Amino acid sequence: MTAQRHRGLRPLAAGLLALSGVLALTSCGSDDSSESGGSAGASKKATASGSRTAAPAGGVRCGKKATVRASGSTAQHNAMRAWAKTFQKECRGTRIDYEASGSGAGQADFLKGRTAFAGSDSPLRSAQVARSAKACGDGGRAVHLPMLGGPIAVGYNLPGVDKLVLDARTLARIFDGRIKKWNDPAIARLNPKADLPATPLKTVHRAGESGTTDNFTAYLRAAAPDDWSHPRGQRWPAEGGVAADGSTELADKVKQTRGAIGYVELAYAIQRSLPTAAIDTGAAAPVEATVVNASKALAGAQATGSHGDLVLRLDHTTKAAGAYPIAMVTYEIVCDKGNKAATWPATKSFLTYTAGLEGQKDLSFQGYATLPAKVMDKVRHKLSDIS
């Protein structure tokens, strides 16, 4: 490995150290290469086996024994496995059966009354919240409980360029197809010391409904409104580029394609030694994609939902030092009242544990960014009122 290559991978090595060797953050609708055993995007289940043991749940009120079925975001898949393993040791006879099928699928399952809760990297739309009355009894409606967060990295493949800086405006123009070569003046301006080739840019985006896409497009829309005219959404809104089924395939396509660039959760970039761009936010220095830097950005998250809902507004335009602006939050979606009587005591006990100090304290070792303490206090208080 050359000295230049060694220096270029230092941010990734630091990220790997921060993850403590546990590469757990995946994307909404993505696949896990170590478990899928089939086509990309195959759904997975979180059970009591095969995960790192979290701290003892100690003192959890287990409630009535039940099998709690849930589905949705794969961003939280490994956290769910660890949480389920610990919780089931404390609450024998209760099973947490979480299917990591993607945010869109999880939302659909919940709205059709198939599950006790949904995991989603995107909040329900207002029309979906209105529809949730059919799944919730006693006049209830869906509410969002933010549970964890994480960074979305911009990975790229450009031999000879091991350090790269981009900003929101340049990213918007790249992914909209208006910047076509790596030596474009807009990229050169941000990287005056880099020897940028005239290699064609090849963008890679997620296929299907993806919470990662929703959060990445939300960032572009907020931070570069004059250069990204498309709406945010779970489906990729722009023309052109290459679609990939899940984060594993997206990261692989970038790794295998000279000149490629794509958005993917940090763990996948680290797994493949894929260089990631630092983001020029207007702060004193560009910000690397790390769990710690994502946590700094999430520290400014504000709860904006009505009727006691806890949807968070992220500041994608932050200029705070060391705050990485492309981050996402994963929610657990339940009814504010009228949850299924047979499973709600166990569901409430489980979510109270995951939102508690014991459930939250090991998240950074799993590759997740922590949410503000004031937000988690609100989550615990909200759970105490839900029936």
N, C-alpha and C positions, 0 to 999 in steps of 0.2 A: 504493500500500500504506500503510495507517495505521501510526502509530508503534507502536500496540499489537500489530498483526500482525507488524511487523518484530521486536519484542522476542520474540514468541512463537516465531518461527522460528529464533532464534539457536542453540538446541541442534542443530537440524537442519543449519544452516549449518556449525556446528563439526564435526558428524559428516561432512558432505560434504567438508570440508577434510581430515579424518583419512583418508578413503577415497581421497584424492588423485585424485578424479574417476573412480575405477574402481569401479563399483557391482556387486560380484561376488557377494555372498552371497545365495544363493537357498535355498529350503527343500526338504526331502525331499519328493519327489513333486510339486514345483511346476513351473511352466512359465516359460520365458524369452521375454518378449514380443518381443525382438529376433531370436529364432531359431526360434520354434516354427512359424511359417508355417502353422498349422492350429489345431485345437481346443486348448483349455486342457488342460494336463497331458500334452501330447504328449512322447514321449521324445526325448532329444537325445544326440548322441555327441560325445565329446571327441577331437579329432584334432590333427594338427600344425598346423592352420591357424586363423587368426582369433583369436589370443590374444596377450597381452602377454608378451614374452620375459623369462624369469626370468634369474638369474645363471647363468653357465656351470656345468655340472655338474662339470667338471674332475676327472679322476682316477677317474671311475666305471668300475667293472669291468662291462662290458656283458653278459658271459656269452654263451650261445648265442643266435643270432638267432631271433626268434619273433614271432608276433602274439599279444599278451596281451589277452584279452577279459575285461572286467569290467563291472559294472553296479551301480546303486543310487542313493544319495543325490545329489540335485541341489544340496544345500548346498555340496558341494565341486566342482561342475561347472567353474567358471571356474578354480579352482586346478588341477584335473586337466588342463584345456586348456593352461595355462601350463607345468605340469610335463611334459606329454607333448611339447610343442613343444621344450623345452630338451633333454629326455632323448633324443629321437629325433635331434637334431643330433649328440649325442655318440655314440650307439649306432646308427649307420646300419644299416638292415636289420631293426631291431626296431620294431614298431608297437604303440602303446598304444591300444586301442580301448575307450573307456569310454562306456557308454550310461547317461545320466542318467535313469533310469526310476522313481526313488523307492526308499526304503529297503526297503519290503516286497518289491518286485519284485526288488531286488538280492539280498536274503536268499534268496528262493525260487530264483533262478537259481543261486546258489552251492550251496545244499543239493541241487539236482538235478544238480550236476556240470557245469553249462553254462559256468561262468566260472572264471578263475584266482583272482579275489578279488572281494569285494563291498564296496561303500561303504555305510555305514549310520549314521544319526544316533541309532539305538537299538541297544543290544546284543541279541544273540539271547537268547531265553528258554531256560531250562535244557532243556526238551524239544527245542528246535531244536538245541542243542549236542549232545545225545545223537544226534539224527538225522544230524548232520554226519559221523558215522563212515562213512556210506555214500558220501559224496563224497570223503572223505580215505582214502588207502590206508595200509598199514603200521600200522594201529591208531591213526591220528591222529584229531584232533578240532579243531573250529574254535576259533580264538583271536582276540581283538580287539586291534588296534593303533591306539590313538588318534592321529590325525594333525593335526587342526585344530579350532578352535571358533569360536563367534560368538554375538552377542546376538539375542534375540527381543524385538521391540518391541511395545508395545501402542499401536496407532494408533487415532485417533478422528476424528469429524467433528462438531464442535459450534461453529458460527459464533459469534464473540464470545468464545470461551474458547480462548485460544491457549497457555495454560500450565495443565497439569493434574497433580495428584498423586493417586495411588491406592496402596493397600496390598494385600497378599495377601488379607486377609479381604474387603475390598470387591470386589476382582476376582472372587473365588470366588462371591460372592453375585450379582454382575452376570451372570457367564456361566452361573450356575445358574438365572437368571430370577427371582430373588427381589428384586432391585433393578430397578425398572421405569422410573424416570424420572431424568433427569439432576440434578434438584434434590433428590434423596433426601438425608435428613439425614446418612447415612454419607459421601456424596461431599462434601457441604457442609462437614462437619467437617474434612476434609482440605484444603479449598480455601476458607478463610474470606474471601479477597479476590476470589473469582471471582463473577461474576454468572451463576449457573447457571439455565438455563431449565427449564421443566417438560416439555421435549421427551422423548418416549418413547425409551428405550434400545433399540437394535436390535443384537444381537450377531451377529457373523459368525465362523464357524469353518470349518476345512478339511473337505472331503469326502474319503472314502476313507481309505487308510492314509497317515499322515503322521508323519514324525519330529518335525516342529515341534509337532504336537499332542501327541505322546508327551512331549516335553520341557516343554511348557507345562503339561500336566496333572500332570506330576511336580512342577513348582514349586508349583502350587496345593495338591496333596496334602501336600507337605512343609511349606509355609509357612502354610497355613490348614486344618489337619486338621479343625477343628471346623465349618468352613463349606463344605468340599468333600469330600463323602462318596464321590464316584466314584473308581474306580481309574484309575491312569495307563494310557495305552494309545495306540496309533497311530490308533485310530478315536475320534472325538468321542463321549464317553460320556453327555452330558447331553441332555435334550430341549429342543426349541425352538431358536430362532435360525435363521440362514440359512447354508447350506452353500456353499462356494466350491471350485471345482476348481483348486487350485494357488495359489501366492502372488500371482501377477499378478492373478488374478480376485478374490482376497480383498481385496487392497489397492484394486483398482478399485471393488469394492462399497462399501467403507468410504468412499472418496473421493466416491462418487456418492450416498451415502445420508445424509441429515441425521439426526443422532442415532446413527449407527453406531459400533461399536467392535469391533476384532478384533486378533488376535495375528499378527504377520508379521515376517519378517526385516528388519533395520534398513534394508538397501539399498532395499527396495521403498518404505518410508515416505519415504526421502530422495528417491527418484526422483519421487515424486508430491507432494512438499512436504506430506506428511501429518503433522500434529502427533502427537507421541508422549508418553505419560504418563511422568513421573518416578515412581519407586517408593519409597515410604516403607518402609524396611527396619528402622527403629528406630535407624538411625545418626543422627549430628548433623544431616544434611541429606538430603532426598530425592535419589535417584540417577538421573541421566539414562541413557537407552539409548545407549551409545557403544561402539565397539570397545575403547577403552582401559579403560572401566569393566567391560566383560565380561571382559577379560583379568585384571583385579584379582580378580574372583570366581573365575575358573578357576585362579588361582594356588594356591588351597586344595584343588584336586582331589586325591583319593587313589586309587591303584590298589587295587582290592578283589577282583579275580578270583582264582580258585584255579588250581592247576596251571600257574602262570606266565602266566595270562591277565592282560590289562591293562584290564579294564573300570574306568572311573573313577566314583567317587562324588562328585557335586557338592553343595556346601553351599548349598542354596536358601534357607536361613535366615540366611545371613551378615549380620552387622551391621557389617562392616568399612567404614570410610569410603571412599566412592567405588566400592564393589563392586556391580555390577549383577547381581542374583540370577537373572534369567531368561536363562540361557545354555544352549548345547548343544554337544556334542562329536560329531565325525564320526569313525567307525572304519573301518579297512580290515580285512576279515575274511578270514583265510587258514587253512589247516590247520597245526597245530603240527608235523606230519610227514605224509608221504604226499601232498604236493602234486604236481600233474601234472608228470611228468619233462620233457615236451617244452617246457613254458613256465616252469617254476619258476626256472631261472637268470635269465631275463630279468625275471620278476616280482620276484624278490628284489633284483636290481640296481635296478629302478625304485623300489621301496618304500624301499630303503636310501637312494637319492638324495632322495626326498620327505621322509624323516624326518631327513635330514642338515642341516647348517648352511646349505648353499647352497639346498636346497629349501625350508627354513623361513623364511629371512630376508626374503623378499618378501611373505609372507602378509598383513601388515597393509596393504600397498598394494592388495591384492586385496579388502579388506574383511573379513578374518578376524581373529579374536582368537588370540593365541599361547597355546600350552599351556606348563605349567611345564617348565623345562629338565630337572628330575629325571625327569619323565615321558618326555620325548623320549629321554633317555639310556637309559631302560628299553626303549623301543621299539627303538632301535638294537641294544641288547644282545640282545633277544629275536630280532630278525631274523637275527642272526649264528648262532643256534642252530637255526633252522627249516630243515627239509629237504623 
